[in-house]
Every structure is written in structure tokens, then in C-alpha cells.
Amino acid sequence: MHISLKHAALAGAIAAALLSACGGSGGSGGIPFVPPPASPDTPSTPASIDVKLISFNDLHGNLEPPRLSITAPAAAGGTVAVPAGGAAYMASAIASLKAKNPNNAVVSAGDMIGASPLVSALFLDEPTIEAVNQMKIDFNAVGNHEFDKGQTELLRMKNGGCAKNTPLEPCRVNKAFPGANFGFLAANTVKSDGSTLFPATGIKSFTKDGATVKVGFIGMTLKGTPTIVTPSGVAGLNFTDEAETANALIPQLKSQGADAIVVVVHEGGTTTVGYNDKSCAGLSGDILPILDKLDAQVDVVISGHTHRPYICDYGKTNPAKPFLLTSAGQYGTLLTDIDITIDTRTRKVTAKKADNVIVQGEAFTSGATTVALTDQYPVFGKNQEVAALISQYAAVAAPLVQRVVGQLSGPVTRTQVIPSRENALGNLIADAQLAATTAPAKGGAQIAFMNPGGVRADLVPAASGDVSYGQIFSVQPFGNSLVVKTMTGAQIKALLEQQFNSGTNTVASPRVLLPSKSLTYSYNLAQPAGSRITAMALNGTAMTDAANYRVTMNSFLATGGDNFTIFNQGTDSLGGDQDVDALEAYIAANSPLAPPATNRITNLTP
């Protein structure tokens, strides 16, 4: 480029003037240099981001406080009983935990609905979905009880609407049931076309000062779900191995940018320590084989199903599997408060911890015992929107809940009698179901069986001896109907053998069917499988293999529920009344009714 001398001279003069203006350390006539304002410092990317996970499990539609307490350490030593539960208080507790960190996610590990108290079950658990909607959670991993009324009704719970899929009428209070505003996850619930019933995974992103991290969630139920729900409700569905399913999904989540992996599974264990003891002493149960097969890239396992609370650093049990394992017990009495720290450079979880938080809301009295509020643990107020929703449904249910159906001479409980494993309430229900189906027009039944898992609450009369419909509904909340089938003596014997040798029914963990008073028998676990049942008698007369007998069961058992597949071999099936109606009629006809004896089964095991 050519620059003329004239232009060069002018440029030199300008340069000299500028040097004169800003040169000199205060020379006479100079203009002091004033530097331009410094630009604000650009915030550096944070080295890590803390994310809060809030979890619960096995709510089972407990909208009203369940009148339960948590035994917690007292400040002065010893323990204190802390009243816990209630959805309105639970909503406030969740909000309180959320307020501690805007980067949060709330998840449920299944059985949010099903086996619910009447104020939810009477309305097909619609009020529970609506209440949880108010809590603004993110995901629910479906549990086995979500399938109690079948997959079509479960899809309605998610998607909303008023389609009638059960004997109960939908939308009795809210004429436009909205369904869930949170995600349902079902990674190991696979349809015949290979797709999952609900999405397998979910991802949530969290941002701080321009940096973003992601947490991937894998949600699923236990693979044994088909053995503990009505088979017709899960027809066409395959429940795959929990660990294999999760491991196969981790690369997919990683490819989508997930920095942390959280498995939310409706399976669990038990410990021998308190609800928030971090030692995890005595951990046992069906969750262990799953943990030992899980990929070590999993950071947190949020579990449920066993209704037991625990916080476990599983790495102390298996150093190759350093998961944080949690469970929040049952019925909304606890929330698990989980904090994880994610390094924004390595994209790894560098720290994690958890505490079970008691949802303390209101005192209650049970019998002669009052469980008062304590200032040793936080007390949460009512979320008014959730409280109003529950009140609306409770008002509609109240006349039915409070109606007296009859009298008992004393409490009838689910407590197992050892060594037979009978319980009085299961026996009473079997007697009621036999009475409802004995007439020829009702099926001509001679024997009835009740499954212990279908007995959901003890039956404790008021001081007057009165028992209400709300109480018996809490005992049998599933809405099963009665079924009568013809079975041979050999089939009945094979059925009873299944108590101890049929998949999830084992000698170590049997499901002992509760028989009506017409049937007695013995068993000896020292004998080989198939030869354990002896001395079967109907009204005192020995039963024979070739003879036919009419047998009553609920509709859950009738199609092989609880792995009692021999029920499927019965013939000449006849449907009958609802199970709760049979129980009501039996108590009314025999009031005041005494608790039945528990002498129908004899354990001869040496």
C-alpha cells in the first residue's frame, strides 16, 4: 500500500499529540490518563453442581394420615414416637425439601395406588393421582399394585378420562379426571410388540451459572409382578429381569448426555436397624441379587415394595457396586432426601448422601395411646390445595365409611400364629366367603381359601364392638369377586403343596392359604416337595384324591394369583358377589361375632 508523504506527516503529528496527552507522569499541561471501566468478570463454569433427589414409595393411596408413628432417636437418649403421614403434610414436606435446592427431582418407587384406604379406593384411586399431581413430582416407576385393576385401568390413571374398566364407576367426583401430570416409567414391562407399556427412562437437566448436568432415571417394577397380581390384568405383558433391563439402558442414557444414573425399582429388602441408620446392618431380601448384577455406572438405587425404610452405602457390602440404596418405608410417613454432586468436567458423581425425613404433621390417638407432636423433629403444615381435595372426596365417602355393619367381640388380626402360620382374620374372611357361596344357586361351595396378601388391615372394633364399612373395606380393598370351581382332592393337595414349592412361594418364604373352618390339614416341611401335605379332612371326614369338591376363592386367586396356578385347573366356574360384600353379610348375620380359632392347620415339622 502506498502512503503519501503528506499523509505520513499528518499521521505523525496525530501520534505525537496522543503521546503528549497521555504521556508523562503529571508533566505540566498533560492530561491524566483515565483507564476505561473494567468489564465485569465473566463467571467461571462451576466445578460441580449439587442435585437433590426426593423420593417416596408404597404410598398406597394413604391420603389421610395413616395413624402410624416412626420410632426415632430422642435428644436426651432413648427413642421418641413421631406421628407421621398424610398427603397434605407430605406435599408440604416435599415443597420444603425442594426449597433447599432449585435443582431437584421427585420420584416415586411404585405402589402409589392400589390396596388403598377407602377414601382413595372407593374412587378408583383418582384422588391419589390428583393429590400427587399437586405435589409436582417427576416420575413414578410402576409397582405391582398399579396393575391391581389391569393394564387398561392403569393407562387411564396416566392418561385420564372416564372409561369404565372395573365394576366401580369412574369420575364420581371429578367429572373430568385429568390423569397424572408426571411420568410413569416401566422399563421392564414389555408388550408383545417389544415396546414398553410406559417409557423406560426419563432425563432431567439441571443448570447452574451456565453449566448443565443431566440425571437419567430408569423406572421398573419387580419381575415377579405376574405372580402377585391378577393374571388377566397383565395378559400380554412380559416382565423382564430388573438388572439386565437397567444395564441395557445405561448406554442409551449416556448417549443422551446423562451424567448420573438413578434406578428407581419397585423391589426391596429389609435391615435390622432404624429408619435412618446409615450402617445398613442386616440387609437382606430380593433387592440384593439385583444390586449385585447392576452395572457399576449406576449411582443411586431408589427402592420399595417391602415397606421397610433404609439408607445403605451398598459399597460396604459389595465394593464393586458402590451404589447408594434407599427406601422411604410406606404410606407417605417418610421422604428420602438424597443429595448428589456431579463434576461438570468429568461428568461423574463425586459425592452422594441421603436421609429419611419423617413427615410429621398431626398427633393421633390409637386405643389408650396418644402419639403427640414432638419438637425434636420438623413439623410440616398442611398443603391447603391437597387438604381441600382430600376433604372433597372424604365428604362423599363419609356416609359409607361410617356405616356400622355389625359387631365383633374383640379384635381380629393378621398376626401369624406359629408354627401353623394361620391368622384369625384370614380364617374369618374364608368363613365369610364360604357362607356367601354355600347355597346351590351361589355355587354349592364346601371349602374356601383366602390369600394372606389380600388381607390389608386388622379389624379392631370400637369400644361398643361396632365395625364400620370403612374398616372392612380397608381389610379387603381390591374389589375382587368370589369364584366357585370344582377341584379334585388331588388338585387341592397339589394346591396346598404350592404354598412351599412354587416359584416365589418357598419353604423359607411361604404364602400359606387361609382355609375355611370346613377344612383341616397337616404339613411336614421335613418331607420332600410333593409329599408335605397330609391328613386333609372336610368337616372331619378324610378327603380322597378322586373325589370332587366345590371350592371358593377370590377372582385374584381364580386365575393363578400369588403363584397358585393349580386354581387354573378348576372347572365349572361360577362367579359370585364382591368379597367385601360377603364379609359384611357374614359379620351382620353373626353379630356379635367372635374371632375364629386358628386350629385349622397343623405344622408337624420336627
C-alpha positions in Angstrom: 0.0 0.0 0.0 1.4 3.5 -0.9 1.1 6.3 1.7 1.9 9.8 0.5 4.4 11.9 2.5 1.6 14.4 3.3 -0.5 11.7 4.9 2.5 10.3 6.7 3.3 13.7 8.2 -0.3 14.1 9.4 -0.2 10.7 11.0 3.0 11.5 12.8 1.5 14.7 14.1 -1.6 12.9 15.5 0.6 10.3 17.1 2.8 12.9 18.8 -0.3 14.7 20.1 -1.7 11.5 21.5 1.6 10.6 23.2 1.8 14.1 24.7 -1.8 13.8 26.0 -1.2 10.5 27.8 2.5 10.6 28.4 4.3 12.0 31.4 3.7 11.3 35.0 2.0 14.5 35.5 4.1 16.7 33.4 2.8 20.3 33.2 0.0 20.7 30.9 -0.5 16.9 30.4 -4.0 15.3 30.6 -4.0 12.5 33.2 -4.8 9.1 31.8 -8.1 7.7 32.9 -8.4 3.9 32.1 -11.7 2.7 30.7 -14.1 1.0 33.2 -13.1 -2.6 33.8 -15.6 -5.1 32.3 -17.3 -7.3 34.9 -15.6 -10.6 35.4 -17.1 -13.4 33.4 -18.4 -16.1 35.8 -16.3 -19.2 35.6 -18.1 -22.5 35.0 -18.8 -24.1 38.3 -16.7 -27.2 39.1 -19.7 -29.1 40.3 -23.5 -28.9 40.6 -25.5 -30.3 43.5 -28.7 -32.0 42.7 -31.4 -33.0 45.2 -33.5 -36.1 44.7 -36.6 -36.5 46.8 -38.2 -39.9 46.8 -41.0 -42.0 48.3 -42.6 -45.4 47.7 -45.6 -47.5 48.6 -47.9 -44.6 49.2 -50.9 -47.0 48.5 -53.4 -44.2 48.4 -52.9 -43.1 52.0 -54.3 -39.6 51.6 -55.4 -39.2 55.2 -52.8 -39.7 58.0 -52.4 -43.4 58.4 -52.2 -43.2 62.3 -48.7 -44.6 62.3 -45.5 -43.4 64.1 -41.8 -43.6 63.4 -39.6 -44.6 66.2 -36.8 -42.1 66.2 -33.8 -41.2 68.4 -34.6 -38.8 71.2 -32.4 -35.9 72.0 -31.9 -37.0 75.6 -31.2 -40.6 74.6 -33.7 -43.4 74.0 -36.4 -43.0 71.4 -39.5 -41.0 70.7 -42.6 -41.9 68.7 -43.1 -39.4 65.9 -46.6 -39.3 64.3 -46.2 -39.5 60.5 -48.0 -39.4 57.2 -50.9 -37.7 55.4 -50.7 -36.4 51.8 -51.4 -32.8 52.7 -48.4 -32.8 55.1 -46.3 -34.8 52.6 -46.9 -32.2 49.9 -45.6 -29.5 52.3 -42.6 -31.7 53.2 -41.7 -32.1 49.5 -42.0 -28.4 49.0 -39.7 -27.7 52.0 -37.1 -30.0 50.6 -37.4 -28.6 47.1 -36.8 -25.1 48.5 -33.3 -26.1 49.7 -32.1 -26.6 46.1 -33.9 -25.5 42.9 -32.1 -28.3 41.1 -34.3 -31.1 42.2 -36.3 -34.1 41.1 -39.1 -36.0 42.9 -39.7 -39.7 42.2 -41.9 -42.5 43.4 -40.7 -46.1 43.5 -44.1 -47.7 42.8 -47.3 -48.8 44.5 -48.5 -45.2 44.6 -52.0 -46.6 44.1 -53.7 -50.0 44.8 -54.5 -51.6 48.1 -55.6 -48.2 49.2 -57.8 -46.9 52.1 -61.5 -46.4 51.2 -61.2 -42.6 50.6 -59.0 -43.4 47.6 -60.0 -46.9 46.6 -63.8 -46.1 46.5 -62.9 -43.7 43.7 -60.6 -46.0 41.8 -57.5 -44.1 43.3 -58.4 -41.0 41.2 -57.9 -38.8 44.3 -54.4 -40.1 44.9 -53.3 -39.3 41.4 -54.9 -35.8 41.7 -53.2 -35.2 45.1 -49.8 -36.3 43.8 -50.3 -34.0 40.8 -50.4 -31.1 43.3 -47.0 -32.3 44.7 -45.4 -31.7 41.3 -43.3 -34.8 41.1 -41.4 -36.0 38.1 -41.7 -39.8 37.7 -43.4 -42.8 39.2 -41.9 -46.3 38.5 -44.9 -48.5 38.3 -45.2 -51.2 41.0 -47.1 -54.4 41.1 -50.2 -52.8 42.8 -50.5 -50.4 39.9 -51.7 -53.4 38.0 -54.4 -54.5 40.5 -57.2 -53.4 38.2 -55.5 -54.3 35.0 -53.3 -52.5 32.5 -56.2 -50.7 30.8 -57.2 -49.1 34.0 -53.6 -48.3 34.7 -53.3 -46.5 31.4 -56.4 -44.5 32.4 -54.6 -43.5 35.6 -51.8 -42.0 33.5 -53.8 -40.6 30.6 -57.1 -39.6 32.3 -60.6 -39.9 31.1 -63.7 -41.7 32.5 -63.7 -45.1 30.6 -65.3 -47.8 32.8 -62.8 -50.6 33.2 -63.9 -52.1 36.6 -67.2 -52.7 38.5 -66.8 -49.3 40.2 -67.9 -46.2 38.5 -65.1 -43.8 37.5 -65.3 -40.0 37.8 -67.8 -39.9 40.6 -66.4 -36.7 42.0 -64.2 -35.1 39.3 -66.2 -35.5 36.1 -63.0 -34.7 34.1 -60.4 -36.9 35.7 -57.1 -35.5 34.2 -54.8 -38.4 34.8 -51.2 -38.0 36.0 -49.2 -34.9 35.1 -46.0 -36.8 35.9 -44.3 -39.6 34.0 -44.9 -43.3 34.5 -41.8 -45.4 33.9 -42.0 -49.2 33.1 -38.7 -50.2 31.6 -39.2 -54.0 32.2 -42.9 -54.1 31.4 -42.8 -55.2 27.7 -45.7 -55.6 25.4 -46.0 -58.3 22.7 -44.7 -55.9 20.0 -41.5 -55.3 22.0 -42.4 -51.8 23.2 -42.8 -50.9 26.9 -46.2 -50.2 28.5 -44.8 -46.8 29.6 -41.5 -45.1 28.7 -38.5 -47.0 30.1 -36.5 -43.9 31.1 -36.6 -40.2 31.8 -34.0 -37.5 31.9 -34.0 -34.2 33.8 -31.5 -31.4 33.2 -30.1 -29.0 35.9 -28.4 -25.7 35.2 -26.1 -23.5 37.3 -24.2 -20.5 36.2 -24.3 -21.6 32.6 -23.3 -25.2 33.2 -25.8 -28.0 32.8 -25.8 -31.6 34.0 -28.3 -34.4 33.4 -29.7 -37.2 35.5 -31.1 -40.2 33.9 -33.8 -42.3 35.6 -34.7 -45.9 34.8 -38.0 -47.0 36.3 -39.4 -50.5 36.7 -41.3 -53.0 38.9 -40.2 -56.4 40.1 -40.1 -59.1 37.5 -42.3 -61.3 39.7 -45.3 -59.0 39.3 -47.3 -61.6 37.3 -47.3 -63.9 40.3 -48.8 -61.4 42.7 -51.4 -59.6 40.6 -54.5 -60.9 38.8 -53.0 -62.7 35.7 -55.7 -61.3 33.4 -54.6 -57.8 34.3 -51.1 -58.3 32.9 -52.1 -60.6 30.0 -49.8 -60.0 27.0 -47.1 -58.3 29.1 -43.6 -59.7 29.8 -41.7 -58.6 32.9 -38.0 -58.8 32.2 -35.1 -59.1 34.6 -34.5 -55.9 36.5 -30.7 -55.7 36.4 -30.4 -56.9 32.8 -33.0 -54.3 31.7 -31.3 -51.4 33.5 -27.8 -52.4 32.3 -29.0 -52.4 28.7 -30.5 -48.9 29.0 -27.4 -47.2 30.5 -25.5 -46.7 27.2 -28.7 -45.2 25.8 -28.9 -42.7 28.7 -25.2 -41.9 28.5 -25.6 -41.2 24.8 -28.3 -38.7 25.6 -26.0 -36.9 28.0 -26.9 -38.4 31.3 -24.1 -37.7 33.8 -25.8 -39.6 36.7 -27.8 -42.8 36.6 -30.6 -43.4 39.0 -32.5 -46.8 39.1 -36.0 -46.5 40.6 -37.2 -50.0 41.2 -40.2 -51.5 43.0 -38.3 -54.2 44.7 -36.5 -54.0 48.1 -35.1 -55.5 51.2 -35.0 -55.2 54.9 -32.4 -54.3 57.6 -32.2 -54.8 61.3 -31.6 -51.1 62.1 -33.6 -47.9 62.4 -35.3 -45.9 59.6 -32.3 -43.6 59.1 -29.4 -45.7 60.4 -26.7 -45.5 57.8 -25.0 -48.8 58.7 -27.5 -50.8 56.7 -26.9 -53.7 59.1 -28.6 -57.0 58.3 -29.5 -56.0 54.8 -31.4 -58.9 53.1 -34.1 -59.5 50.6 -34.7 -59.8 46.8 -33.1 -56.5 46.0 -29.6 -58.0 46.7 -29.3 -60.2 43.6 -30.4 -57.2 41.5 -27.8 -54.9 43.0 -25.0 -57.5 42.5 -25.9 -57.7 38.8 -26.3 -54.0 38.2 -23.6 -52.1 36.2 -21.3 -50.1 38.5 -22.2 -47.0 36.5 -25.4 -46.8 38.4 -25.1 -44.1 41.1 -28.3 -44.4 43.2 -30.9 -47.1 43.6 -34.3 -46.0 45.0 -36.3 -49.0 46.0 -39.6 -50.1 47.6 -42.1 -53.0 47.8 -41.0 -54.3 51.3 -42.4 -51.2 53.1 -39.2 -51.1 55.1 -37.1 -47.9 55.3 -33.3 -47.9 54.9 -30.3 -45.9 53.8 -27.4 -48.0 52.6 -24.0 -47.4 51.2 -24.0 -50.7 49.2 -20.3 -50.4 48.5 -19.7 -51.5 52.1 -21.4 -54.8 51.2 -20.0 -55.2 47.7 -17.1 -52.8 47.0 -17.6 -53.5 43.3 -21.1 -52.0 43.4 -20.8 -48.6 45.2 -24.5 -47.7 44.9 -26.4 -45.5 47.3 -29.5 -47.6 48.2 -32.6 -46.1 49.7 -36.2 -46.8 50.7 -38.8 -44.5 52.4 -40.8 -47.2 54.0 -44.6 -46.9 53.4 -47.7 -44.8 53.3 -46.1 -41.4 53.0 -44.7 -41.5 56.5 -41.2 -40.8 55.2 -39.4 -39.0 52.4 -35.9 -39.8 51.3 -33.8 -36.6 50.9 -30.9 -37.5 48.5 -28.0 -35.1 47.6 -25.6 -35.9 44.7 -22.7 -33.8 43.5 -21.9 -34.0 39.8 -18.5 -32.8 38.5 -19.1 -30.6 35.4 -15.8 -31.6 33.8 -15.6 -35.3 34.4 -19.4 -35.7 34.2 -19.2 -38.1 37.2 -21.0 -38.2 40.6 -18.3 -37.3 43.2 -20.4 -37.4 46.3 -23.8 -38.7 47.5 -25.7 -38.9 50.7 -29.2 -39.4 51.9 -31.5 -39.0 54.9 -35.0 -40.3 55.6 -37.1 -37.4 56.7 -40.2 -38.0 58.9 -43.4 -36.4 57.5 -44.6 -35.2 60.9 -48.0 -33.4 60.6 -50.5 -34.2 63.3 -50.9 -36.1 66.5 -53.2 -39.1 66.8 -54.8 -41.4 69.4 -54.9 -45.2 69.0 -56.7 -47.0 71.8 -55.4 -45.7 75.0 -52.2 -44.4 73.4 -51.7 -40.8 72.1 -48.8 -40.1 69.8 -48.2 -36.4 70.2 -46.2 -34.0 68.0 -42.6 -33.5 69.1 -40.4 -30.5 68.6 -37.4 -32.8 68.2 -38.2 -33.3 64.6 -39.6 -30.8 62.0 -43.4 -30.4 61.9 -44.9 -29.7 58.5 -48.1 -27.8 57.9 -50.9 -28.8 55.6 -50.8 -28.0 51.9 -54.2 -26.4 51.6 -54.9 -27.4 48.0 -54.2 -31.1 48.8 -56.2 -30.9 52.0 -59.2 -29.4 50.2 -59.0 -32.2 47.6 -59.0 -34.9 50.2 -61.8 -33.2 52.1 -63.9 -33.2 49.0 -63.5 -36.9 48.4 -63.8 -37.8 52.1 -67.1 -35.9 52.4 -68.6 -38.0 49.6 -67.3 -41.2 51.1 -68.2 -40.4 54.8 -71.7 -41.9 54.9 -70.4 -45.2 53.6 -67.2 -45.2 55.6 -69.1 -44.7 58.9 -72.0 -47.1 58.4 -72.0 -49.8 61.0 -72.1 -53.3 59.5 -72.1 -55.4 62.7 -70.2 -56.2 65.9 -67.2 -58.2 66.9 -66.4 -59.4 70.4 -62.8 -58.5 70.0 -60.0 -57.6 67.6 -59.3 -59.9 64.7 -55.8 -59.5 63.3 -53.4 -60.6 60.6 -50.8 -61.8 63.1 -49.5 -65.2 62.1 -49.8 -68.0 64.6 -46.6 -70.0 64.8 -46.0 -72.7 63.8 -49.1 -73.2 61.6 -48.8 -69.7 60.0 -52.6 -69.2 60.2 -54.1 -65.9 61.1 -57.5 -65.2 62.5 -58.6 -62.6 60.1 -57.7 -64.6 57.1 -59.7 -67.5 58.6 -62.7 -65.2 59.2 -62.7 -64.0 55.6 -62.5 -67.6 54.3 -65.5 -68.4 56.5 -67.4 -65.4 55.1 -66.7 -66.4 51.6 -67.8 -69.9 52.2 -71.0 -68.7 53.7 -71.7 -66.5 50.7 -71.3 -69.4 48.3 -72.7 -72.4 50.1 -76.2 -72.3 48.6 -76.6 -74.3 45.4 -77.6 -71.2 43.5 -74.4 -69.5 44.7 -72.1 -72.4 43.8 -72.6 -75.1 46.4 -69.2 -74.4 47.9 -67.7 -76.7 50.6 -64.3 -75.1 51.1 -63.0 -71.6 50.8 -59.4 -70.2 50.6 -58.1 -66.7 51.3 -54.6 -65.5 50.3 -52.8 -63.7 53.2 -51.6 -60.8 50.9 -55.2 -59.9 50.3 -55.8 -59.1 53.9 -54.6 -55.5 54.2 -55.5 -54.3 57.7 -56.5 -55.6 61.1 -60.1 -55.5 62.1 -60.4 -53.7 65.5 -63.9 -52.9 66.7 -64.8 -49.7 68.6 -65.4 -49.9 72.4 -69.0 -50.7 71.6 -67.9 -53.6 69.4 -69.1 -51.8 66.3 -67.3 -52.4 63.0 -67.8 -49.9 60.1 -67.9 -50.5 56.4 -64.8 -48.3 56.1 -62.9 -50.8 58.3 -63.9 -53.9 56.3 -63.1 -52.1 53.1 -59.6 -51.3 54.4 -59.3 -55.1 55.1 -60.3 -56.0 51.5 -59.8 -53.0 49.2 -59.1 -54.8 45.9 -62.7 -55.2 44.7 -62.3 -58.9 44.0 -65.3 -61.0 43.3 -65.9 -64.6 44.5 -65.5 -67.6 42.2 -66.5 -71.2 42.8 -64.8 -74.0 41.0 -64.8 -77.8 41.1 -61.5 -79.3 42.1 -60.5 -82.9 42.9 -58.9 -83.9 46.2 -55.6 -84.4 44.4 -55.8 -80.9 42.9 -56.4 -79.4 46.4 -53.5 -81.3 47.8 -51.3 -80.1 44.9 -52.6 -76.5 45.5 -51.5 -76.7 49.2 -48.1 -78.1 48.2 -47.7 -74.8 46.2 -47.5 -72.9 49.4 -44.0 -74.2 49.9 -42.7 -75.1 46.5 -43.8 -72.8 43.7 -41.6 -70.0 42.4 -41.8 -67.2 44.9 -43.7 -69.5 47.4 -40.9 -71.4 49.2 -40.2 -73.2 52.4 -38.3 -70.1 53.6 -41.0 -67.7 52.4 -44.3 -69.5 52.1 -47.7 -67.9 51.4 -50.0 -70.1 53.5 -53.6 -70.0 52.2 -56.1 -69.4 55.0 -58.8 -72.1 54.9 -62.5 -72.0 55.9 -63.4 -73.9 59.1 -64.7 -76.8 57.0 -61.1 -77.8 56.0 -58.3 -79.1 58.2 -54.9 -80.5 57.2 -51.3 -81.0 58.3 -48.0 -80.4 56.7 -44.4 -81.5 57.4 -41.6 -79.5 55.8 -39.1 -82.3 56.5 -40.8 -84.3 53.8 -39.8 -83.9 50.1 -41.7 -81.5 47.9 -45.0 -83.0 46.8 -45.4 -85.1 50.0 -45.7 -82.4 52.6 -49.5 -82.2 52.9 -51.2 -84.8 54.9 -54.5 -85.5 56.8 -56.8 -83.4 54.7 -60.3 -83.5 56.1 -63.6 -81.9 55.1 -65.8 -81.4 58.2 -63.9 -84.1 59.9 -64.1 -86.7 57.1 -60.9 -87.7 55.2 -60.7 -86.3 51.7 -59.9 -88.6 48.8 -57.8 -87.8 45.7 -60.5 -88.8 43.2 -63.5 -87.0 44.8 -64.8 -83.7 43.5 -65.2 -80.7 45.8 -66.6 -77.2 45.3 -64.0 -74.6 46.2 -64.4 -70.8 46.7 -61.6 -68.3 46.0 -61.4 -64.7 45.1 -61.0 -63.6 41.5 -57.3 -62.9 42.0 -56.6 -66.5 43.1 -59.0 -67.9 40.5 -56.6 -67.1 37.7 -53.5 -68.2 39.4 -52.6 -65.2 41.5 -49.8 -65.4 44.1 -48.4 -68.3 42.0 -51.2 -70.7 43.0 -51.5 -71.9 39.4 -53.5 -75.1 40.4 -56.6 -72.9 40.8 -56.5 -72.7 37.0 -57.3 -76.4 36.8 -60.6 -76.0 38.5 -63.7 -76.5 36.3 -67.4 -75.5 36.3 -66.6 -71.9 37.4 -69.3 -69.7 38.8 -68.9 -66.1 39.6 -70.3 -64.5 42.7 -70.5 -61.5 45.0 -67.8 -58.9 45.8 -65.5 -60.1 48.6 -66.2 -57.1 50.8 -69.9 -57.6 50.5 -69.5 -61.2 51.6 -67.6 -60.1 54.7 -70.2 -57.5 55.5 -73.0 -60.0 55.3 -71.2 -62.6 57.4 -70.5 -60.1 60.2 -74.0 -58.8 60.1 -75.5 -62.3 60.2 -73.4 -63.4 63.1 -73.1 -60.3 65.3 -71.6 -60.2 67.8 -69.0 -62.4 66.0 -66.1 -63.9 68.0 -62.7 -64.1 66.4 -62.3 -67.6 64.8 -59.8 -70.1 66.2 -56.5 -70.7 64.4 -56.5 -74.5 64.6 -57.2 -75.5 61.1 -53.6 -76.1 60.0 -51.2 -78.3 61.9 -47.4 -78.0 61.4 -45.8 -81.4 62.0 -42.3 -80.3 61.0 -39.9 -81.6 63.7 
